[in-house]
Amino acid sequence: MQMTKKSLMVAALACASSVTGFAGGADIEKPATAPVSSPAPQANQNQALEKELALLKARLSDLESKLDACACSQKSATSIAAPAGKTGKVFSQFDVELYGYICANVSYDSHGTVDLLGSTNNGDLPYAVTAKNTNNNSHFSATARQTRLGLNVKGPEVLGGKVSATIETDFYGSASSQGSCTPRMRHAYAKWVKDSWTVLAGQTWDSFITVMPDTINFNTLAYNGQLGNRRAQVRVAKSFNPELKKGDKITLTGAIARPGYSATGYPHLQYNAAYDVKLLTEKPSTFSISGVVGKEKGDATGAYRRYKVWAVIGSINLPVTSYLSFKGSAYTGANLGGVTAYYGCAGSNYTINYTPDGSGNSSFDNKSVRSVGGWLQATVNPIKKLAWNTGYGIDAPKKNDILAGASATATTSTGITRIYTVYTNLIYSFTDNLSAGLEYQYLKTTRKVTDNSKADNRIGAMAMFKF
C-alpha cells in the first residue's frame, strides 16, 4: 500500500517523538535492570537513540525530495497531454482528420482547346478542340490548381448509427490568374451509416457514377464519354448479400438532386443498382445500371420551356488478373449538357442555354439533344508500383438534333457533333504518398457545318504528394 507524503511525515514525527520521550522524558519508567547509581549504561543508550533519530530524519528528508520530484513530473505530463479547456483533435469536440495532396501539372497542346471553365487555350481542363482557323495556337501550361485540401470529421452516434462529415476543396473555382487561384468546394456533406444503410446529405458526386477513368488530364473525360458531376443531393443507399455466393453484394442507391437551374421547379431523380462479385481474382468485379431522370429549364423567365433530362448508364469494373483489369461505362440519354452540367451531349449544344421560344429562329425552338457515349480503359501493372492506363472515350450527339449555330468559326462547344479521345499514361508510385506520371492524349472534335477543326496532340505530366 502506497503512503502519501503527509502520512510519511506523520509517521516519522511520531517515531521521533516516541524516541525523544524514551530518551529524556520524565514520565518514562526506567528499566528495572538499570540501577540509578550507574549513569554510564544510560548515557550509552541515549547516544544510540540519538543516532537512530538522526538516521530517521535523514531518511525522511530523502523521501520528501523523491515525492516532490514525482509530483512535478506528473504535473508536467498532465499539462502536455491535455491542455486545459481543450478536447479532441484540432481543438474540436470531435476527431478531425486532415487530408489532401499537393499536385503540380505541366502540359503542351499542339492546337487550340476549350476547357471546362469556358476558357480557350488555357490547357488545364481541355475537352474539345477549337475551329481550324480560330484561336488554334499551340500552348504550354503549368499549374498547381489541382492541389486539394480536405477534412474528415468523426461525429457522434445517433439512432444506433455513426455520423461523419467531409469537407473538400481545390483551386479550380474559376478561370482566374494562375498566380492567384480561386478555391472551389468539391465535397461538403454529412453521412449517417448504420449496418447496411447509408444516408447522405450535401454536395458530392452524382449517385449514378460507378467508375471513373484514370487520366492525368484533370477533366477525367468530361464531354468525352464520362457522365457526372458533383451537386447538392439527399441520398439513401442499402447494401445486402443476395446469398448467391459468399462475398457478393448488391447496393441500391436513390437520390434527389439539384437541377441545373432552380427555376426548373423539380429535382432530378438519380438511381444506381450495383452488383459486386468475385469472378476472376480476389478483387471483386462490379457491374451496375444507373441513371437520372428529370426536367431542366434555361432561365427563370416564362419564355423558356422545360426539357426532359434522362440517361441510362451501364458500367463495369473487371479485374482479369493481378496485373490486368478493364473498366468503363456506356450511356444513352438526352439534354445532358449545358446548364444540367452532366458533361454529356458534347458540351453546350443544349439549346435552352441560348435562345427562348419565339426568338425568331425556329431552329432554336423546342429542340432536345439526344446522345450516346462512353469510355473504356485497360490498366496493366507490370510491377506493383507502376500503372499503365490506356483508354478511349467518345460523346456523340445525334446530328439532326444539333444546331448549326456559329460552328463554322466556333471556339467553344456550339455545333459539335462528336468529340472523341485516345489516351495512354504511365503513373509510378515511389511510395504510398509520392507519385509521378506522364500522359499522351489525342483529342478530336467535329462540327455540324463543316469538319474544320484539327486534332490536338497533348503531352501532360504531373507530380503528386499525398498527406
N, C-alpha and C positions, 0 to 999 in steps of 0.2 A: 504494500500500500504506500503510495507516494505521500510525502509530507510537504506542506506549504512552508514558505519562508517564515510565516508568523508562528506556525506550530513548532518549527525547529528552534526558533529563538526562545519561545516559552519553555520548551523542554530544557534547553541549555541553561536558562536563567534559574529554573527550578533546581537543576542539578548543582549549579554553582551555589545557590542559596543554602542547599542542604549541606554541601561540603563546608561552606563557611561556618554555618551553625555548628556543625560537628567539630570544627577545629577550634572555635573560640566562644561558642555560645554558653551563657551562664546556666541555661536551663537544661543542658545536656548532661545526662548522668555519666559519670566517669566509670570506666571499666572496673569491675571488682578486682581484676587481677593486677591493676596498676596502682601501687601504693602511692599515697600523697607525698611521702618522703622521698620519691625517686623521680625528679623532673627530667632526666636525660631521655628515657624512653618516650615520654610525652612530647618532647621537643622534636625528636626524630620523626614521630608520627605526624606532627604538624607540618614539617618540611615536606614530607611525602605527599600530603594532601594538597599543599600549595602548588607543588609541581603538577599534580594531576589537574588542578583547577586551571593552571596556565595552559596546559595541553588542550583542555576542553575549549577554552576561549579561542585558541588558535584555530582549532578545527571549525568552530562556529563562524569565525571570520572568513575562512576559506569557503564554507558552504554559502555564505551570503554573497560572496563575489561570483560564484558559479550561477546562483539563482538570478542575479542581476543580469549577467551576460545572456542567459537563456531567455529571459523576459524581453530583452532588447531585440534579440534575433526573431522571436515570434511576432513582435510588433511590426518589425520591418517587412517580414514575409507577408503578413496580412495586408499591409499598406500597398504592396506591389500587386498582389493577386486580385484585390477587389477595391478599387478606388471608391471612396465614399460617394454615395449617391448615384453610381453608375451600375447598370445591369446589362447583361447580354453582350453582343459584339457590336462594334461600331457605335456604341452608346445608344442602342435601340433596345426596346423591351423584347424584341425578337432577334433570333440569329439571322445575320445578313451576310451573304456570300458575294464577294466582288469577283467578276469575271470579265473576259474580253480578250482583245488582241490588238497589236499594232501591225498594220499591213501597209506595205509600200508597193505601188504598182507603176510600171512603165509600159508604154505601148507605142507602136508605129502602125499607121494605117496608110495604105498606098492610094486611097481615094477618099473623097468626102463622105462623111457619115452623119446620120441622125441618131441622137441618143435619147434615152428615156426621159430626160429632163427638158426635152424640146430644143436643145442646142444643136448646132451643126458644127462639125469638125472639132468637137470637144474631146472625143477619144476615150472618155471614161466608161460610158454605158451604151455603146453603139448597137443598134438593132437593124438599121436599114442603110442603104447607100443612096447618096444624093444623085440628082439627074446628071447626065453626062457633061453638060456644059455650064453647070451652075454650082458654085461652091464645091468644086471637086478636087481641091488641093489635097495633097498628102499632108499628114500631120503627125506630130510626136506629142505624147502626153506623159506626164509624171504626176502622181498624186498619192496622198495618204488618206483620202477621204473615206476609204473603206474601214478604217480603224474603228473598232467597236468597243463599247463600254456597257456593262450590264450589272444588275443586282438581282440576286435570288433571295427572297425573304421566306423564312420558315415561320408560319403563323401558328395559331392555337388549334386545338382540337375542338371541332364544332359538330354536334349531332353525330358523334362517332366517327367523323371523317377528318382528314388532315387538310388544313388550309395553307396555301402558299401563294406567292405573288412573284412576278417577274417584270422588271423594267429594263429596256434595252434601247440603245441609241447608237447611231453612227453619224457621219458628217455629209450625207448626201441630201441635205434639206432643200437645196436649190442650186441652180447653175451659177453659183457665186464665184468670187475670186478664189483661185487655188490657194492663195495665202491666207484667206480668211473664210473658212468654210462654215456653213450653217448646220447646226445639229439637226437630226431627224429622228423622230420617235419611230422605232421599229416595232417594239412589243411593249405593251402595258396592260397586263391582265392579272386577275386573281383566279385561283383554281381550288376547287374542293374535290378531294378524292376519298372515296370510301369503298373498299373492296374492289369490285369491278366497275364501279360507277365513277364518272368524272363530269363535273360541271364547271364550265369556264365562262368568264365574263370579262370583256375588254377587247383590246386590239391584238391580233396575231394573224398567222397565216390562214387563208381560206381553208375551210374544213375539207374541201374536196381534193386537196393536194395529198398525194400518197408518196410520190418520189420526185426528186429534183436532180438535174444534171450536175456534173462536176466540171465546171468551166472556170477558167481564170478571168475571162470577161465577166464582170460582175452583174451583167444583166441576166445571166443564167437562162438564156434562150427565151426571154420575154419577146413576144411578137414573132418568135421563131419556132413555135410549137409547144412551149410550156405555158399553160394557163395558170393564173393565180396571182394573188397579191396579198397584202396584209390589210385588214379592215376591222372596224368595230363589229362585235358579234356577241351573241349568247349561244353557247354550245353545250350539248349534252351527249355523252358517249357511254356506251355499255359494251363491255367485253365478256365473252363467255366461251367455254370449251364445248365444242359440239360432240365430244366423245367419239369422234371418228378415229382419232389417233392421239396418243399421248403427246402433249406439247402443242397441239393445234389450237388456234384461237381465232374467233370471229369478233370483229369490232364494228358496231353500228354507231354512226355519228350523224346527228342532225343539228343544224344551226340556223338562227335567224340573224341575217347580216345586213349591214347598212348598204343602200343602193348608192350609185354614183352621186345623184342629186337628191336631197331630201324632198324636193318638190315633186318627186315621183309619187309620194304618198303611200308606198308599200315597201316592206322589207323584201330582201331576196332570201329565198329558202335554199340552203345547201345540204347535201347529203353525201354520205360515204359508207360503203359496205366493204370492209377489207377482211381478207382471209389469210392468216399466217400458217404455213405448214412446212415441215422439214421434208424436203424431197431428195436432192442430190448430195447435200452436205449437211453438216451440223448447224450451219446458219440457216434460219428459216427463209423460205421464199414467200413473197407477198403478192397477192392478186386482189384487185379492187375494181369496183364500179362506183363512180361518184358523179356529181354534177351540181347544177344550180338551175333554178327557175325563178322568174320574177318579171318585173317591168322596169322601164327606165324612161325618164323624161329629160329633155335637154335644157330646160330653163323653167323658171317659176311662172313665166307669162303664159296666158291661155293659148297662144298661137302654136305652142309645141305640143305634139301628140305623144302618147306613151307607146313605147315599143316593147315587144316581148323579148325577154332575155332568157336564153336557155343553153344548156350544154350537157352532154353525156360524155363521160371520160372513162376510158379503160386504162389501167396502169398495172405494171408488173415489175418486180424486183426478183431476179432469178440467179442465185449463186450456182455455178455449174461445178466448179472445183474450188480448191483452196486458193487458186491463183487466177481464176477466170469467172466473171459474172456479167450479166446483162440487166439493164433496166431501161424503162421508158414509159411513155404514155401516148395515147391517141384520142382525139376528140372530134365531135361534130357539134355544131351549135349555131346560134345567131346573135348578132349585136353584142359581141363580147369585147369590143374595143372602145375607144373614145372615153366618154365620161364613166362608163362602167368599170374601167380600169382592170379588166380581167386579162389584159395583154393578149388578146386574140383578134381575129379578123384583120390582120395586117395593119395595125395602127389606128389612125384616126379616121378611117373610112366611115365610121359610124355617123350617119348623116345628121343626127339630131344635135351634133356639136355646132353646126354651122348655120343652117337656114330653117326657119319655121315654115309651117304650111302657108300657102298663098303668097310666097315671096316673089312670084313671077317666073320662077324657073321650075317647071314641073318635074324635072329630073331629080330635084332635091326633095320632093314631097313624098311622104308616106313610104319611105324606102328602108327596108331592113337589109342587113348584110348577113348572109349565111356563109359558113366557112367549115373547112375541115383542116386538121393539122395534127402535129405530134412530133415526137423525137424518140431516138433510140441510141443507147450508149453501151459500148463494151469496155470493160475495165480489166486490165491484165496487171497482176502483181508478180513480176519475175522474182523479186525479193521482198521481204516483209516491209521495208521502208520505202519502196518505190511503187507508185501507181501510174499506169499508162492508160489514159482515158481517150477514147475515140468515139465521135458521135455525129449524128445528122439530125437536123431539125427543119421543119417546114410549117409555114402558115399560108393557106391557100384559100382566100375568099372566092365565092362564086363570081365569075367575071361580070355576068349580067347585073349583079347587084351593086357593082362598084361604079361610082360617079367619076366621070372624066375629070371634072374639076380643073385644076391647073397642073395636071400631071405632066404635061409636056415639058415644063420647066420647074417642076416641084423640087424643093429642097427638103420638104417634110414628107409626111406619110400619106398625103391625099392621093387618090387614084391608084394605089398599089394593088396589084392583083396577085402577087406572090412574093414571099421572102423565104429564102432557104439558106442554110449554112452547113458547113462541114468543119469540124474542129478536131484537133488532137493535141494532147498536152502530157507532160511529164511532171509529176509532183513528188518531190523527195522529202521525207521527214527525217531530219538529222536527230531529233529527239521527239518526245511526245509534245513538246512546246514549240519547237522551231522547225519550219518547213520553207521550201522554196519551189518555184515551178516556172515552166516555160511552155507557151502555147502558140500554135498556129491556127488561124481561123480564116476560112474563105466565106465571104458574105455576098450574096447576090440578090438584087431587087428588080422586079419588073413592074411596069405600069400599064394602064389600060390604053392610052392613046398611042404610045409608041414605046418600044423597049429601048429607051435611050439612056439607060444607066449602066455603067461598067460595074465590074465586081471589085470588091475591096479585099485586099490581102492584108491580114492583120497579124502582127507579132506582139505578143504580150508576155510579161514576166512579173512575178510577184515574190515577195519575201514576207513571212508572217511569224510573229512571236506571240504565242498564246499565254495568258496568265489567268 
